[in-house]
Amino acid sequence: MTDVKFILTDLAGSAPLVLVLLGAAVFASSRMSHDPRRMVKVLIAIGTLLFVRLVFPLVMPVLLNDVIGVREVQVRILLKALMYSVPHSIAFALLFWTIFDVRRARPPEQMPQA
């Protein structure tokens, strides 16, 4: 029963981050028509961060206890850190790729008329 309390407390503590990510997803979706290629990358990164934040606390105890069966504390800490770090790294790489990606020049017929 205490495990459930810890999991719910962890999820409740992540509420501000989840709200910011949901707001960013709404904002990115609203700007989809401006630059769809960039916004898709941003939405994939936001989805990855939301998935990690909401699903991993539920899956991690089952994965570490039952599937892998790790009993040593140091190994559990290392595995948990790696399991969180890899998806976070992928999401941040997508965001940085989107931020620093060089925009291609638009053809004159796609330029907005003044």
N, C-alpha and C positions, 0 to 999 in steps of 0.2 A: 504494500500500500504506500509506503514511503517513496518508492520509485515513481509512482504516478504523481505524487505531490511535487517531487523534484522536477519532473518533466513539465508539469503544468506551470510551475514557478518559472522555469526556463523560458517557456513560450510566452508567459505574461510579461516577463522582463524584456522580451524582444519586440513588444508592441510598438514602441516609437520607430524602430528600424523598419518594421513591416509597413507602418503607415507612410513613411518616407518613400519606400520602394513602390508602394501602390500609387502614391501621388506622382512619382516619376514615370511610372508606367502609363498613367492617364495622360500626363503631359506629352510623353513620347508618342502615344497613340494619336493625340490631337494634332501633332505635327507630321504625321505620316505622309501627307500629300506634299510637303515641302522637299523632303529628301528620304524616300522610302528605304533605300539601301542602308543608310545610316541608322534609321529608326528601327529597322529589323534587328540589327546588331545590338542596339541598346536594349530592345525588348527581350532578346535572348539572354543578355547578361542579367537584366533585372529578374527575369524568370528563374535563372539559375540561382541567384542570390536568395530569392523567395523560397525556392524549393529546398535549398540547404537549411535555411533558417526555420522552416516549418516542418519539414519531414525528417531531417536528420535527428533531432532530439527524440523522436518517436522510434526510429529505426536503430539508432546506435546501441542502446542497451541490449536489444535482441541480437544484433549482429556480433557485438563483442562477447556476450555471454554464451549464446546458444550456437551460433553458426561457427565462429572462429574458436570460441572456448578459451580465451586468454585469461589467465589467472594472475599473472605478474603485473603489479601496478605500473612499473616503468614501461612495459610493453604496451599496456592498455593506453597509457597517456600518449605514447608515440603514435600508435595506430589511430587514435581518435584525432590527434592533431593533423596527421597526414590526410585522413578522410575528409576533414573540414578544409584543409589547405588547398587540395587539388582543385575542387570545384570553384573555390573563391579565386584562385589564381587564373583559372580559365575565364571567369566572369570579368575580372579586372583587366585581363589581357584584351578581351573584346571591347571593353569600355575605352581603354587607352588607344587601341587600334582605331576606334571610331573618332576619338578626339584628335589624334595626330595624323589621320589619313588626309592625304592631299586631295582636295576636291578637283575634279576634272572640269575644265572649262566647258560651259554650255554652248551649243551652237547658237548662232544669232537668232534663229527662228524660235528658240525656247526662252530667250531673254524677255523679261517683262517690259511691256511698252510704257513709256513715260507719258 
